[in-house]
């Protein structure tokens, strides 16, 4: 949602979307996120 409307949805951007999903998944498992400080 955060980047909807800002990027073309063609196949050239699929790796960007995949990387964002992967990073978000890894951050959520580490307990990172908005409003939290990672030590």
PDB file of N, CA, C and O in Angstrom:
ATOM      1  N   UNK A   1       0.822  -1.198   0.000  1.00  0.00           N
ATOM      2  CA  UNK A   1       0.000   0.000   0.000  1.00  0.00           C
ATOM      3  C   UNK A   1       0.859   1.252   0.000  1.00  0.00           C
ATOM      4  O   UNK A   1       0.513   2.248  -0.636  1.00  0.00           O
ATOM      5  N   UNK A   2       1.979   1.206   0.711  1.00  0.00           N
ATOM      6  CA  UNK A   2       2.806   2.395   0.852  1.00  0.00           C
ATOM      7  C   UNK A   2       3.364   2.915  -0.453  1.00  0.00           C
ATOM      8  O   UNK A   2       3.656   4.105  -0.574  1.00  0.00           O
ATOM      9  N   UNK A   3       3.515   2.047  -1.423  1.00  0.00           N
ATOM     10  CA  UNK A   3       4.068   2.507  -2.691  1.00  0.00           C
ATOM     11  C   UNK A   3       3.053   2.424  -3.827  1.00  0.00           C
ATOM     12  O   UNK A   3       3.400   2.671  -4.982  1.00  0.00           O
ATOM     13  N   UNK A   4       1.814   2.084  -3.518  1.00  0.00           N
ATOM     14  CA  UNK A   4       0.808   2.003  -4.567  1.00  0.00           C
ATOM     15  C   UNK A   4       0.638   3.368  -5.218  1.00  0.00           C
ATOM     16  O   UNK A   4       0.624   4.397  -4.542  1.00  0.00           O
ATOM     17  N   UNK A   5       0.514   3.360  -6.510  1.00  0.00           N
ATOM     18  CA  UNK A   5       0.369   4.600  -7.250  1.00  0.00           C
ATOM     19  C   UNK A   5       1.690   5.263  -7.584  1.00  0.00           C
ATOM     20  O   UNK A   5       1.727   6.170  -8.415  1.00  0.00           O
ATOM     21  N   UNK A   6       2.775   4.833  -6.956  1.00  0.00           N
ATOM     22  CA  UNK A   6       4.074   5.440  -7.209  1.00  0.00           C
ATOM     23  C   UNK A   6       4.922   4.643  -8.187  1.00  0.00           C
ATOM     24  O   UNK A   6       5.845   5.193  -8.789  1.00  0.00           O
ATOM     25  N   UNK A   7       4.633   3.382  -8.356  1.00  0.00           N
ATOM     26  CA  UNK A   7       5.413   2.535  -9.245  1.00  0.00           C
ATOM     27  C   UNK A   7       4.502   1.842 -10.239  1.00  0.00           C
ATOM     28  O   UNK A   7       3.351   1.520  -9.944  1.00  0.00           O
ATOM     29  N   UNK A   8       5.044   1.624 -11.413  1.00  0.00           N
ATOM     30  CA  UNK A   8       4.344   0.845 -12.424  1.00  0.00           C
ATOM     31  C   UNK A   8       4.203  -0.584 -11.914  1.00  0.00           C
ATOM     32  O   UNK A   8       5.093  -1.091 -11.231  1.00  0.00           O
ATOM     33  N   UNK A   9       3.116  -1.220 -12.237  1.00  0.00           N
ATOM     34  CA  UNK A   9       2.913  -2.594 -11.784  1.00  0.00           C
ATOM     35  C   UNK A   9       3.357  -3.616 -12.831  1.00  0.00           C
ATOM     36  O   UNK A   9       2.985  -4.786 -12.753  1.00  0.00           O
ATOM     37  N   UNK A  10       4.150  -3.178 -13.807  1.00  0.00           N
ATOM     38  CA  UNK A  10       4.632  -4.104 -14.833  1.00  0.00           C
ATOM     39  C   UNK A  10       5.638  -5.082 -14.222  1.00  0.00           C
ATOM     40  O   UNK A  10       6.047  -4.925 -13.071  1.00  0.00           O
ATOM     41  N   UNK A  11       6.020  -6.059 -14.979  1.00  0.00           N
ATOM     42  CA  UNK A  11       6.894  -7.105 -14.451  1.00  0.00           C
ATOM     43  C   UNK A  11       8.274  -6.594 -14.086  1.00  0.00           C
ATOM     44  O   UNK A  11       8.977  -7.248 -13.316  1.00  0.00           O
ATOM     45  N   UNK A  12       8.685  -5.459 -14.607  1.00  0.00           N
ATOM     46  CA  UNK A  12       9.998  -4.910 -14.283  1.00  0.00           C
ATOM     47  C   UNK A  12      10.143  -4.543 -12.821  1.00  0.00           C
ATOM     48  O   UNK A  12      11.262  -4.435 -12.320  1.00  0.00           O
ATOM     49  N   UNK A  13       9.049  -4.351 -12.140  1.00  0.00           N
ATOM     50  CA  UNK A  13       9.092  -3.960 -10.738  1.00  0.00           C
ATOM     51  C   UNK A  13       8.854  -5.122  -9.786  1.00  0.00           C
ATOM     52  O   UNK A  13       8.855  -4.929  -8.571  1.00  0.00           O
ATOM     53  N   UNK A  14       8.654  -6.311 -10.307  1.00  0.00           N
ATOM     54  CA  UNK A  14       8.333  -7.449  -9.449  1.00  0.00           C
ATOM     55  C   UNK A  14       9.435  -7.723  -8.433  1.00  0.00           C
ATOM     56  O   UNK A  14       9.141  -8.058  -7.285  1.00  0.00           O
ATOM     57  N   UNK A  15      10.693  -7.588  -8.830  1.00  0.00           N
ATOM     58  CA  UNK A  15      11.792  -7.837  -7.891  1.00  0.00           C
ATOM     59  C   UNK A  15      11.810  -6.792  -6.784  1.00  0.00           C
ATOM     60  O   UNK A  15      12.174  -7.102  -5.649  1.00  0.00           O
ATOM     61  N   UNK A  16      11.423  -5.567  -7.096  1.00  0.00           N
ATOM     62  CA  UNK A  16      11.346  -4.520  -6.067  1.00  0.00           C
ATOM     63  C   UNK A  16      10.273  -4.889  -5.053  1.00  0.00           C
ATOM     64  O   UNK A  16      10.504  -4.807  -3.846  1.00  0.00           O
ATOM     65  N   UNK A  17       9.100  -5.297  -5.534  1.00  0.00           N
ATOM     66  CA  UNK A  17       8.022  -5.691  -4.631  1.00  0.00           C
ATOM     67  C   UNK A  17       8.429  -6.894  -3.786  1.00  0.00           C
ATOM     68  O   UNK A  17       8.142  -6.945  -2.590  1.00  0.00           O
ATOM     69  N   UNK A  18       9.093  -7.854  -4.406  1.00  0.00           N
ATOM     70  CA  UNK A  18       9.548  -9.039  -3.671  1.00  0.00           C
ATOM     71  C   UNK A  18      10.532  -8.656  -2.569  1.00  0.00           C
ATOM     72  O   UNK A  18      10.470  -9.188  -1.460  1.00  0.00           O
ATOM     73  N   UNK A  19      11.440  -7.731  -2.880  1.00  0.00           N
ATOM     74  CA  UNK A  19      12.428  -7.298  -1.888  1.00  0.00           C
ATOM     75  C   UNK A  19      11.759  -6.571  -0.729  1.00  0.00           C
ATOM     76  O   UNK A  19      12.151  -6.753   0.424  1.00  0.00           O
ATOM     77  N   UNK A  20      10.764  -5.756  -1.020  1.00  0.00           N
ATOM     78  CA  UNK A  20      10.041  -5.035   0.034  1.00  0.00           C
ATOM     79  C   UNK A  20       9.312  -6.023   0.941  1.00  0.00           C
ATOM     80  O   UNK A  20       9.348  -5.894   2.164  1.00  0.00           O
ATOM     81  N   UNK A  21       8.656  -7.003   0.338  1.00  0.00           N
ATOM     82  CA  UNK A  21       7.954  -8.021   1.128  1.00  0.00           C
ATOM     83  C   UNK A  21       8.929  -8.812   1.999  1.00  0.00           C
ATOM     84  O   UNK A  21       8.644  -9.084   3.165  1.00  0.00           O
ATOM     85  N   UNK A  22      10.073  -9.179   1.432  1.00  0.00           N
ATOM     86  CA  UNK A  22      11.074  -9.930   2.177  1.00  0.00           C
ATOM     87  C   UNK A  22      11.608  -9.112   3.350  1.00  0.00           C
ATOM     88  O   UNK A  22      11.736  -9.623   4.463  1.00  0.00           O
ATOM     89  N   UNK A  23      11.917  -7.849   3.101  1.00  0.00           N
ATOM     90  CA  UNK A  23      12.429  -6.988   4.168  1.00  0.00           C
ATOM     91  C   UNK A  23      11.385  -6.802   5.265  1.00  0.00           C
ATOM     92  O   UNK A  23      11.715  -6.856   6.450  1.00  0.00           O
ATOM     93  N   UNK A  24      10.138  -6.587   4.882  1.00  0.00           N
ATOM     94  CA  UNK A  24       9.071  -6.415   5.869  1.00  0.00           C
ATOM     95  C   UNK A  24       8.903  -7.676   6.707  1.00  0.00           C
ATOM     96  O   UNK A  24       8.701  -7.601   7.919  1.00  0.00           O
ATOM     97  N   UNK A  25       8.985  -8.816   6.066  1.00  0.00           N
ATOM     98  CA  UNK A  25       8.860 -10.092   6.776  1.00  0.00           C
ATOM     99  C   UNK A  25       9.996 -10.265   7.773  1.00  0.00           C
ATOM    100  O   UNK A  25       9.769 -10.663   8.916  1.00  0.00           O
ATOM    101  N   UNK A  26      11.214  -9.969   7.342  1.00  0.00           N
ATOM    102  CA  UNK A  26      12.365 -10.110   8.235  1.00  0.00           C
ATOM    103  C   UNK A  26      12.284  -9.132   9.399  1.00  0.00           C
ATOM    104  O   UNK A  26      12.600  -9.493  10.533  1.00  0.00           O
ATOM    105  N   UNK A  27      11.867  -7.902   9.133  1.00  0.00           N
ATOM    106  CA  UNK A  27      11.748  -6.913  10.207  1.00  0.00           C
ATOM    107  C   UNK A  27      10.680  -7.314  11.217  1.00  0.00           C
ATOM    108  O   UNK A  27      10.864  -7.139  12.421  1.00  0.00           O
ATOM    109  N   UNK A  28       9.562  -7.852  10.729  1.00  0.00           N
ATOM    110  CA  UNK A  28       8.493  -8.239  11.652  1.00  0.00           C
ATOM    111  C   UNK A  28       8.935  -9.399  12.541  1.00  0.00           C
ATOM    112  O   UNK A  28       8.517  -9.482  13.695  1.00  0.00           O
ATOM    113  N   UNK A  29       9.764 -10.283  12.028  1.00  0.00           N
ATOM    114  CA  UNK A  29      10.261 -11.403  12.830  1.00  0.00           C
ATOM    115  C   UNK A  29      11.276 -10.948  13.864  1.00  0.00           C
ATOM    116  O   UNK A  29      11.410 -11.569  14.918  1.00  0.00           O
ATOM    117  N   UNK A  30      11.999  -9.860  13.569  1.00  0.00           N
ATOM    118  CA  UNK A  30      13.000  -9.344  14.498  1.00  0.00           C
ATOM    119  C   UNK A  30      12.373  -8.409  15.528  1.00  0.00           C
ATOM    120  O   UNK A  30      13.040  -8.006  16.481  1.00  0.00           O
ATOM    121  N   UNK A  31      11.106  -8.061  15.349  1.00  0.00           N
ATOM    122  CA  UNK A  31      10.452  -7.158  16.281  1.00  0.00           C
ATOM    123  C   UNK A  31      10.637  -5.701  15.919  1.00  0.00           C
ATOM    124  O   UNK A  31      10.295  -4.819  16.707  1.00  0.00           O
ATOM    125  N   UNK A  32      11.168  -5.437  14.749  1.00  0.00           N
ATOM    126  CA  UNK A  32      11.353  -4.058  14.307  1.00  0.00           C
ATOM    127  C   UNK A  32      10.055  -3.495  13.758  1.00  0.00           C
ATOM    128  O   UNK A  32       9.100  -4.229  13.504  1.00  0.00           O
ATOM    129  N   UNK A  33      10.036  -2.219  13.585  1.00  0.00           N
ATOM    130  CA  UNK A  33       8.849  -1.597  13.028  1.00  0.00           C
ATOM    131  C   UNK A  33       8.710  -0.182  13.505  1.00  0.00           C
ATOM    132  O   UNK A  33       9.562   0.332  14.230  1.00  0.00           O
ATOM    133  N   UNK A  34       7.653   0.435  13.106  1.00  0.00           N
ATOM    134  CA  UNK A  34       7.411   1.824  13.483  1.00  0.00           C
ATOM    135  C   UNK A  34       7.241   1.968  14.982  1.00  0.00           C
ATOM    136  O   UNK A  34       6.571   1.164  15.630  1.00  0.00           O
ATOM    137  N   UNK A  35       7.848   2.987  15.510  1.00  0.00           N
ATOM    138  CA  UNK A  35       7.675   3.290  16.918  1.00  0.00           C
ATOM    139  C   UNK A  35       8.490   2.436  17.860  1.00  0.00           C
ATOM    140  O   UNK A  35       8.425   2.620  19.076  1.00  0.00           O
ATOM    141  N   UNK A  36       9.249   1.515  17.327  1.00  0.00           N
ATOM    142  CA  UNK A  36      10.066   0.659  18.181  1.00  0.00           C
ATOM    143  C   UNK A  36      11.532   0.965  17.948  1.00  0.00           C
ATOM    144  O   UNK A  36      11.949   1.259  16.828  1.00  0.00           O
ATOM    145  N   UNK A  37      12.299   0.892  19.004  1.00  0.00           N
ATOM    146  CA  UNK A  37      13.738   1.086  18.879  1.00  0.00           C
ATOM    147  C   UNK A  37      14.411  -0.273  18.920  1.00  0.00           C
ATOM    148  O   UNK A  37      14.163  -1.077  19.819  1.00  0.00           O
ATOM    149  N   UNK A  38      15.253  -0.516  17.950  1.00  0.00           N
ATOM    150  CA  UNK A  38      16.002  -1.774  17.925  1.00  0.00           C
ATOM    151  C   UNK A  38      17.336  -1.557  18.599  1.00  0.00           C
ATOM    152  O   UNK A  38      18.074  -0.646  18.225  1.00  0.00           O
ATOM    153  N   UNK A  39      17.658  -2.364  19.572  1.00  0.00           N
ATOM    154  CA  UNK A  39      18.927  -2.220  20.297  1.00  0.00           C
ATOM    155  C   UNK A  39      19.996  -3.083  19.699  1.00  0.00           C
ATOM    156  O   UNK A  39      21.128  -3.088  20.183  1.00  0.00           O
TER     157      UNK A  39
END
